[in-house]
Amino acid sequence: MDLTVPRQYGSVAIRLVKQRDARVLQSELLSNRGWLRPWEATSPDGPVSFDMRQGVRRLLQQYRDGGGIPLVMEYEGEIAGQLNVWGVSRGSLSSATIGYWVSERFAGHGITPTSVALATDLCFRDMGLHRMEICIRPENRASLRVVEKLGFRYEGLRRRFIHIAGDWRDHYAFALVREEVPEGVLQRWVSGRAPADAATVPAADRLGR
């Protein structure tokens, strides 16, 4: 499986991150602080150094160790953000979690849902994983639209799940298993067959925020 070759649909592509991408990624992160900070994971132990070169090295080591797949999202050949498949488990669990960010200047071009669909299909078909999960803060309306569009199924509320913006934050959990999308997530979405209400959050969980 050669992930250096982009997986593409229209103007959107995903590919394995390269060490030389660090400069562009750091520039995008720094210029998008206000846009991204409310959704970025933080450490309860205090601030950590912001060094994208080191971060990319760490991600690529996790990839070599089989624990994740660090990808960049591209739009018309330009790096638009990152998509990381992390927490890869094999054997009886056979699952992983997807996380992502996109630069504000690229918002509104369908980059994130297309990239998530491409990445999920890659994990199901190429990696043979069985279940993919995405966890989203209830306040993150843009990310909730991604799972709504793609028909990810709502699975529950996770209380104080991830440390973000200085505190432990609740998250909604959404997932798909391979049997639900035999034609692939991308094909189901672009053909208009993604279930419209799969990602609906029950009133009890919405009120429970």
PATOR-157825 format. One record per residue (C-alpha): residue in three letters; z, x, y. Coordinates in pm, whole numbers, plus 50000, padded with zeros to 5 digits. Each point is the difference from the previous one (the first is absolute). Example, Ala and Ser with C-alpha at 12.3 -4.5 7.8 and 13.67 -1.06 7.14 Angstrom:
% PATOR-157825
ALA507805123049550SER499345013750344
***
This chain:
% PATOR-157825
MET500005000050000ASP498745017750311LEU501844985450299THR498395024150243VAL496904977849972PRO500634969950230ARG500274964949863GLN498174979050255TYR499174964750105GLY497944995550314SER501345022450279VAL503385004949828ALA500815027549750ILE503045015249834ARG500265035349862LEU502615025549897VAL501695016250299LYS499105036550064GLN502165026950153ARG497585002750292ASP500604963150082ALA503525008450118ARG498955007650358VAL498154967150048LEU502734979949829GLN502725015550215SER497974993350315GLU499554963449902LEU503694996049916LEU501125015450328SER497614979050208ASN501074968149820ARG503795003450028GLY500564966650166TRP497654982349758LEU501445015149679ARG503685007550069PRO501304964549922TRP498615002649645GLU500595036649912ALA502535010049738THR502885020550138SER502845019749844PRO503574986550006ASP501115036550019GLY498415004950341PRO496705012450147VAL497665020849786SER497435025150118PHE496534986450074ASP497605024649841MET496874983949859ARG498825032349836GLN503175001249797GLY499754962849935VAL496485002749861ARG501045029349779ARG502874979249863LEU497734970049937LEU497415021249819GLN502745015149782GLN501154964949907TYR496394992249911ARG499775030749776ASP503294989749839GLY498664965049933GLY502464982250228GLY497624987150266ILE496514998750149PRO499825009650370LEU496874985750160VAL498504998750346MET498254969150130GLU496735006250182TYR497934977750225GLU496425010650063GLY500945035149889GLU503065003250228ILE503565002049871ALA501654966950091GLY503325003149815GLN501705006949671LEU500554980649679ASN502475013949748VAL500414988449644TRP503535010849914GLY502634995349732VAL497395001649723SER501604991449666ARG498285002749666GLY500944986649658SER501604965849971LEU500164994650378SER496525012950095SER500294991550369ALA499925013850354THR500634990150360ILE497585001250294GLY500935009650356TYR497705005250298TRP499555004250372VAL496944996650223SER499455012150357GLU500084973350268ARG496525009050122PHE498594990849657ALA501874967149964GLY497924968749955HIS497205015249790GLY501304989149659ILE500855036049911THR503414993749844PRO499154970649769THR496805017349888SER501875032549933VAL502834982449814ALA497444981849786LEU498135032449924ALA503255018149918THR501304972149775ASP496714998949810LEU500165037949962CYS503514997749856PHE499144971949760ARG496625012749882ASP500175037950029MET503695006449949GLY500634971849755LEU503084987150185HIS501164964649935ARG501874989450314MET499685007950372GLU502614991050258ILE500124998650381CYS503274995250190ILE499824987850361ARG502534993250273PRO500134962750088GLU499255008750364ASN496805019249918ARG497484972350049ALA496955022949978SER501025013349657LEU500834965249875ARG496424990150084VAL498775027549767VAL501734985849692GLU499054964750104LYS496325009350019LEU500015018549667GLY502034974249811PHE502965021749908ARG502694978149847TYR503394996350170GLU502845011649774GLY503154998950208LEU502205012150284ARG501545034649972ARG503095002650215ARG500515031750207PHE497365016849788ILE498585029250203HIS501425019650293ILE497644994250294ALA500445005350373GLY503635010249958ASP501354973249764TRP499604984649655ARG497374972750020ASP499214969549789HIS496584999549835TYR497824974549828ALA498575011549666PHE496434991449894ALA498185010649683LEU496954996849780VAL499575007649632ARG496705010849855GLU499404967749804GLU500024980050322VAL496925017750137PRO497575007349714GLU497125001750250GLY501985023350229VAL501964993350317LEU497155009350233GLN497444978249825ARG502384970449982TRP500705002950373VAL496465004750130SER498734971649779GLY502644976650147ARG501934994949676ALA503365014650104PRO502634972149977ALA500874988850350ASP503684992849936ALA501035027549757ALA501865019850268THR501804969950146VAL503685007650058PRO502304971149898ALA501984983550276ALA503305011349844ASP499025036550037ARG498604995250350LEU503214983450112GLY501985026749816ARG498845027550235
***
